[in-house]
Amino acid sequence: MSTLKADKISGTASTGVVIVTGEGGTNTTSLQQGLAKMWANINQSTPAASDSVNVASLTDHATGRVGANLTTNMSNTNYVFAMTGFDSSSAGAGEAVHHGLDNQSQSTSQCNHVSYNWSGSNVDNTKASMVIFGDLS
């Protein structure tokens, strides 16, 4: 097996899109489209990120509501946002916590994670994760 080492890979077309052949060898995909444009591992109680990509800062909006301010904006608000979380220290530990995109303030420069329990009360998670897929501006 050969090793390819490069500091930069560019597409040959004027668009600069890098096309990758899929696993079966017959389909292709855009490398840029398949990459996460933002991700973060956060503590909603603090709030603080233990690790992240494309996150300039976090904003604590309220219990269970944390906004990630992006370093590089998304091109539109039609991006895919996924999240999860866990808190073993709060009341009701072990019960399921729901997560969602707080679309009341969703924008191209900030996405907001909201967490709540079965009774509908917002809860801070000590370990929450979020990721965005979409187009950067």
C-alpha positions in Angstrom: 0.0 0.0 0.0 1.3 3.5 -0.9 1.1 6.6 1.3 0.0 9.9 -0.1 1.2 12.9 1.9 0.0 16.4 0.9 -0.6 19.8 2.6 -3.5 20.6 0.3 -5.8 18.8 -2.0 -7.9 20.7 -4.6 -10.4 19.7 -7.2 -9.3 20.0 -10.8 -12.6 21.7 -11.8 -13.1 25.5 -11.5 -15.4 24.8 -8.5 -12.6 23.3 -6.5 -14.8 20.4 -5.4 -13.0 17.2 -4.5 -14.8 14.1 -5.7 -14.3 10.8 -3.9 -15.3 7.4 -5.2 -17.6 5.5 -2.9 -17.1 2.1 -1.4 -18.7 0.1 -4.2 -16.6 1.9 -6.8 -19.6 3.1 -8.9 -20.9 6.1 -6.9 -19.1 9.3 -6.1 -19.5 12.0 -3.4 -18.2 15.5 -2.7 -15.6 15.3 0.0 -16.6 18.8 1.3 -20.3 17.8 1.6 -19.5 14.8 3.8 -17.5 16.7 6.4 -18.8 18.1 9.7 -18.6 21.9 9.6 -18.9 22.2 13.4 -18.7 19.9 16.3 -18.4 20.4 20.1 -18.3 18.4 23.3 -19.7 20.7 26.0 -20.8 21.0 29.6 -24.1 22.9 29.6 -23.8 23.7 33.3 -20.6 25.8 32.9 -20.9 26.2 29.8 -17.6 25.2 28.5 -16.3 23.1 25.6 -13.8 20.3 26.3 -13.1 20.1 22.6 -14.6 21.7 19.5 -14.1 22.6 15.8 -15.4 25.9 14.3 -16.7 27.2 17.7 -15.6 30.7 18.7 -17.5 30.7 22.1 -20.6 29.4 23.9 -23.5 31.4 25.2 -25.5 30.3 28.2 -29.1 31.3 27.3 -30.8 29.6 30.3 -31.0 26.2 31.9 -30.7 23.6 29.2 -30.1 26.2 26.5 -26.6 26.7 25.2 -25.7 28.5 21.9 -22.5 27.7 20.0 -21.2 30.8 18.2 -19.5 29.8 15.0 -16.0 30.9 14.0 -17.0 30.6 10.3 -20.6 31.1 9.4 -22.9 28.7 7.6 -24.1 29.8 4.2 -27.8 29.4 5.2 -30.0 28.1 8.1 -30.9 24.9 6.2 -28.0 22.9 7.8 -28.4 19.6 9.7 -27.8 19.9 13.4 -27.6 16.8 15.6 -27.0 16.7 19.4 -27.0 14.4 22.4 -26.2 14.6 26.1 -26.0 12.9 29.4 -26.1 14.1 33.0 -25.7 11.6 35.8 -25.6 14.3 38.6 -29.0 16.0 38.1 -32.3 15.1 39.7 -33.9 12.3 37.7 -30.5 10.9 36.8 -30.8 8.0 34.5 -34.1 9.2 32.9 -34.1 10.0 29.3 -33.3 13.5 28.3 -34.5 15.0 25.0 -32.4 17.2 22.8 -33.3 19.5 20.1 -32.3 22.5 18.0 -33.6 25.6 19.7 -34.8 27.2 16.5 -36.0 30.4 18.2 -32.6 31.9 17.6 -31.0 29.6 15.0 -28.9 31.6 12.5 -26.0 31.2 10.2 -23.6 32.3 13.0 -25.1 30.5 16.0 -26.8 27.2 16.7 -28.5 26.4 20.0 -28.8 23.2 21.9 -31.8 22.7 24.1 -32.2 19.8 26.6 -35.3 18.8 28.6 -36.6 15.8 30.6 -39.8 13.8 30.2 -41.7 16.3 32.3 -40.7 19.1 30.0 -38.3 20.9 32.4 -35.1 22.2 30.9 -31.9 20.4 32.2 -28.2 21.2 31.9 -26.1 18.2 30.8 -22.6 17.7 32.0 -21.7 16.0 28.7 -23.5 17.3 25.6 -22.4 17.0 22.0 -23.5 18.9 18.9 -22.5 18.7 15.2 -23.5 20.6 12.1 -23.4 19.3 8.5 -24.1 21.8 5.7 -22.4 24.5 3.6 -20.0 27.1 5.1 -20.3 30.6 3.7 
